[in-house]
Amino acid sequence: QVQLVESGGGLVQPGGSLRLSCVASGIIFRLNTMAWYRQAPGKERELVATITGGSSTNLADSVKGRFTISRTNAKNTVYLQMNSLKPEDTAVYYCNTDSYWGQGTLVTVSS
């Protein structure tokens, strides 16, 4: 049974930082491409970042230069480091691989 468990969300002021984590189980983690998506209120879910098993990364234009995706295969964990956060980054952030989704973690950027 595949499980993806996100953590690390919260309330942060504009310009601040957060690091999201997603621990995966039930998959051969080192082989899987992992992704972070987000869904803001009233908007569609959008792709934020991906990282392949070989650690090649891709980031949405809206977060390039501010967010970094990384992974630690020994811990079955993928991370999303978010710096210089903006109010428009406010969303529920979801971890994804193949057709599997985590429960999401809420990030709120507000003063």
C-alpha positions in Angstrom: 0.0 0.0 0.0 1.5 3.3 -1.1 1.5 6.2 1.4 2.7 9.7 1.0 2.8 11.8 4.2 3.6 15.5 3.9 4.6 17.8 6.8 6.1 21.2 7.3 3.4 23.6 6.3 2.3 26.5 8.4 1.9 30.3 8.6 4.8 32.4 7.4 5.3 36.1 6.7 6.1 37.3 3.2 9.8 36.8 2.5 10.1 33.9 4.9 11.0 30.3 4.3 9.5 26.9 4.9 10.7 23.4 4.1 8.1 20.7 3.3 8.8 17.0 3.6 7.1 14.0 2.1 7.8 10.5 3.4 6.9 7.7 1.0 6.2 4.1 1.7 5.1 1.2 -0.4 7.2 2.1 -3.4 10.8 1.6 -4.5 11.5 5.2 -3.7 14.8 5.5 -5.4 13.3 4.6 -8.8 10.3 7.0 -8.6 10.0 10.5 -9.9 8.5 12.6 -7.2 6.5 15.8 -7.5 5.1 18.6 -5.5 1.8 20.2 -6.6 -0.2 23.0 -5.0 -3.8 24.1 -5.1 -4.7 27.6 -4.1 -8.3 28.5 -3.0 -10.6 28.6 -6.1 -7.8 27.5 -8.5 -6.8 24.3 -10.2 -4.0 22.1 -8.9 -0.7 23.1 -10.5 2.7 21.4 -10.8 5.4 23.1 -8.7 8.4 20.8 -9.0 9.6 17.4 -10.0 12.7 15.3 -9.2 13.6 12.1 -11.0 15.2 9.0 -9.4 18.5 10.3 -10.7 17.8 13.7 -9.0 17.2 15.7 -12.2 14.8 18.5 -11.2 12.3 20.8 -12.9 10.6 23.8 -11.4 7.6 25.9 -12.4 8.5 29.3 -13.7 6.6 30.9 -10.9 9.0 29.4 -8.3 12.3 29.3 -10.1 15.0 30.9 -8.1 13.0 30.7 -4.8 12.1 27.0 -4.4 14.3 23.9 -4.5 13.3 20.3 -4.7 15.6 17.6 -3.3 15.4 14.0 -2.1 17.1 11.6 0.3 16.6 8.1 -0.9 17.9 6.5 2.3 15.0 8.2 4.1 12.4 7.7 1.4 11.9 11.5 1.6 11.4 14.3 -0.8 11.7 17.9 0.2 10.6 21.3 -1.0 12.6 24.2 0.3 10.6 27.4 -0.2 12.4 30.8 0.2 11.3 34.3 -0.4 7.7 33.3 0.0 4.9 35.5 -1.4 1.2 35.7 -0.6 0.5 34.1 -3.9 2.3 30.9 -2.8 -0.5 30.3 -0.3 -2.0 26.9 -1.1 -2.3 23.3 0.0 0.8 21.6 -1.2 0.6 17.9 -2.2 3.2 15.3 -2.7 2.7 13.0 -5.7 4.2 10.0 -7.5 2.5 8.1 -10.3 -1.2 8.1 -9.4 -0.7 8.5 -5.7 -1.2 11.6 -3.6 -0.6 12.7 -0.1 -3.2 14.4 2.1 -1.6 17.8 1.6 -0.1 20.4 3.9 -1.3 24.0 4.1 1.1 26.9 3.5 -0.2 30.3 4.3 1.9 33.4 3.5 0.6 36.4 5.2 1.6 39.3 7.4 
